[in-house]
Amino acid sequence: MNLQNDLFLKACKKENTERTPVWIMRQAGRYLPEYRKVREKYDFLTMCKTPELAAEVTLQPVDIIGVDAAIIFSDILVIPEAMGMKLEMVESKGPKLYEPVRSSDDINRLKKIDPYKDLKYVLDAVSLTKRELNGRTPLIGFSGSPWTLMTYMVEGGGSKNFSEVKKFIYNQPEAAHRLLGMISDAVAEYLSAKLESGADALQIFDTWGGILSPHDFEEFSLRYIKETIAKINRKDQPVIVFAKGVHYSIDKLADSGADVLGLDWTMNLGEVRKQVGDKVALQGNLDPTALYAGKDKIFEETVRTLNSYGKGPGHIFNLGHGILPDIDPENVKFLVATVKEESKKNFI
């Protein structure tokens, strides 16, 4: 199927475009009244596991906000669940994984996944969404990185100080590497299956990469990001890596096999562009909280972000992290319209 809007894919490959494409992390979410209406009737995991509902909320920001790419509605923790862990989304507290992995025996309990069986509901959602998009925009599939997924599996959920996963890598490094290898295989097979089902691009979220020291990041996260990307069965579909808080490894991330690096809002786009040269495209990186401001300030910050990257292709506009649930959708629409209009000046 020919895409009517392929700006996002072209920018991923640093090909010429007439403007900067824009999409937003967590764009299918609670800030949209239309999403909340669906969510009133169904719990979060039911929405993830019902392809028709996942497709409906994936399409909402394309129709309402006017973004240049859709990202499939799902959650990174579907992989640990498919590997045999019991997952619950606790209202206003976040995810809980029961019987966390703390030893080799715990790892032995985990199973090797078959994405076409164990995660069929996600693949069905991808196929259905792809059909319903009907070529309007590309569709992004995603996963957590092996390190980020292991963090949840060992902690049993979110954490403030990540003491359990740190204990695990320092006291049982061999077990940690074995688990990371298993997760890397699962992620690569899952992402390959998403491409097979119709996804046009992939994003790997390394949300917790930044909790590691530079040395540990290389050993326990970057190594497995590289391995995962190398194992994905893809033709020319781009892979984006978003590693939050990892300023010290930009050069190494640029050599990871990714086509695009997502940057959090604490990095300077222009400086990173100089640093990585033509190796990768860049995605980001407006501070999500800028969307609490009035329109004048949103305009100013959006233009500042565009100008920070500078002229020419290879930039995908996004936030430096996920959109927050209490943001006014009108501000998001204004942001997207501003990017579409103002970015043209960088392509003259």
MOLINFEN-V271204 format. One record per helix or strand. SS is the DSSP state (hx for helix, st for strand). FROM is the first residue (numbers start at 1). TO is the last residue. Records with the same first field share a line. If there is no record, write none. Layout:
# MOLINFEN-V271204
SS->FROM-TO, FROM-TO
This chain:
# MOLINFEN-V271204
hx->7-12, 33-41, 44-49, 51-64, 78-82, 104-109, 115-118, 120-133, 146-155, 163-171, 173-196, 209-211, 214-231, 247-254, 269-276, 288-292, 295-309, 329-347
st->21-22, 69-71, 87-90, 94-97, 138-144, 157-157, 201-206, 238-243, 260-262, 281-286, 315-319
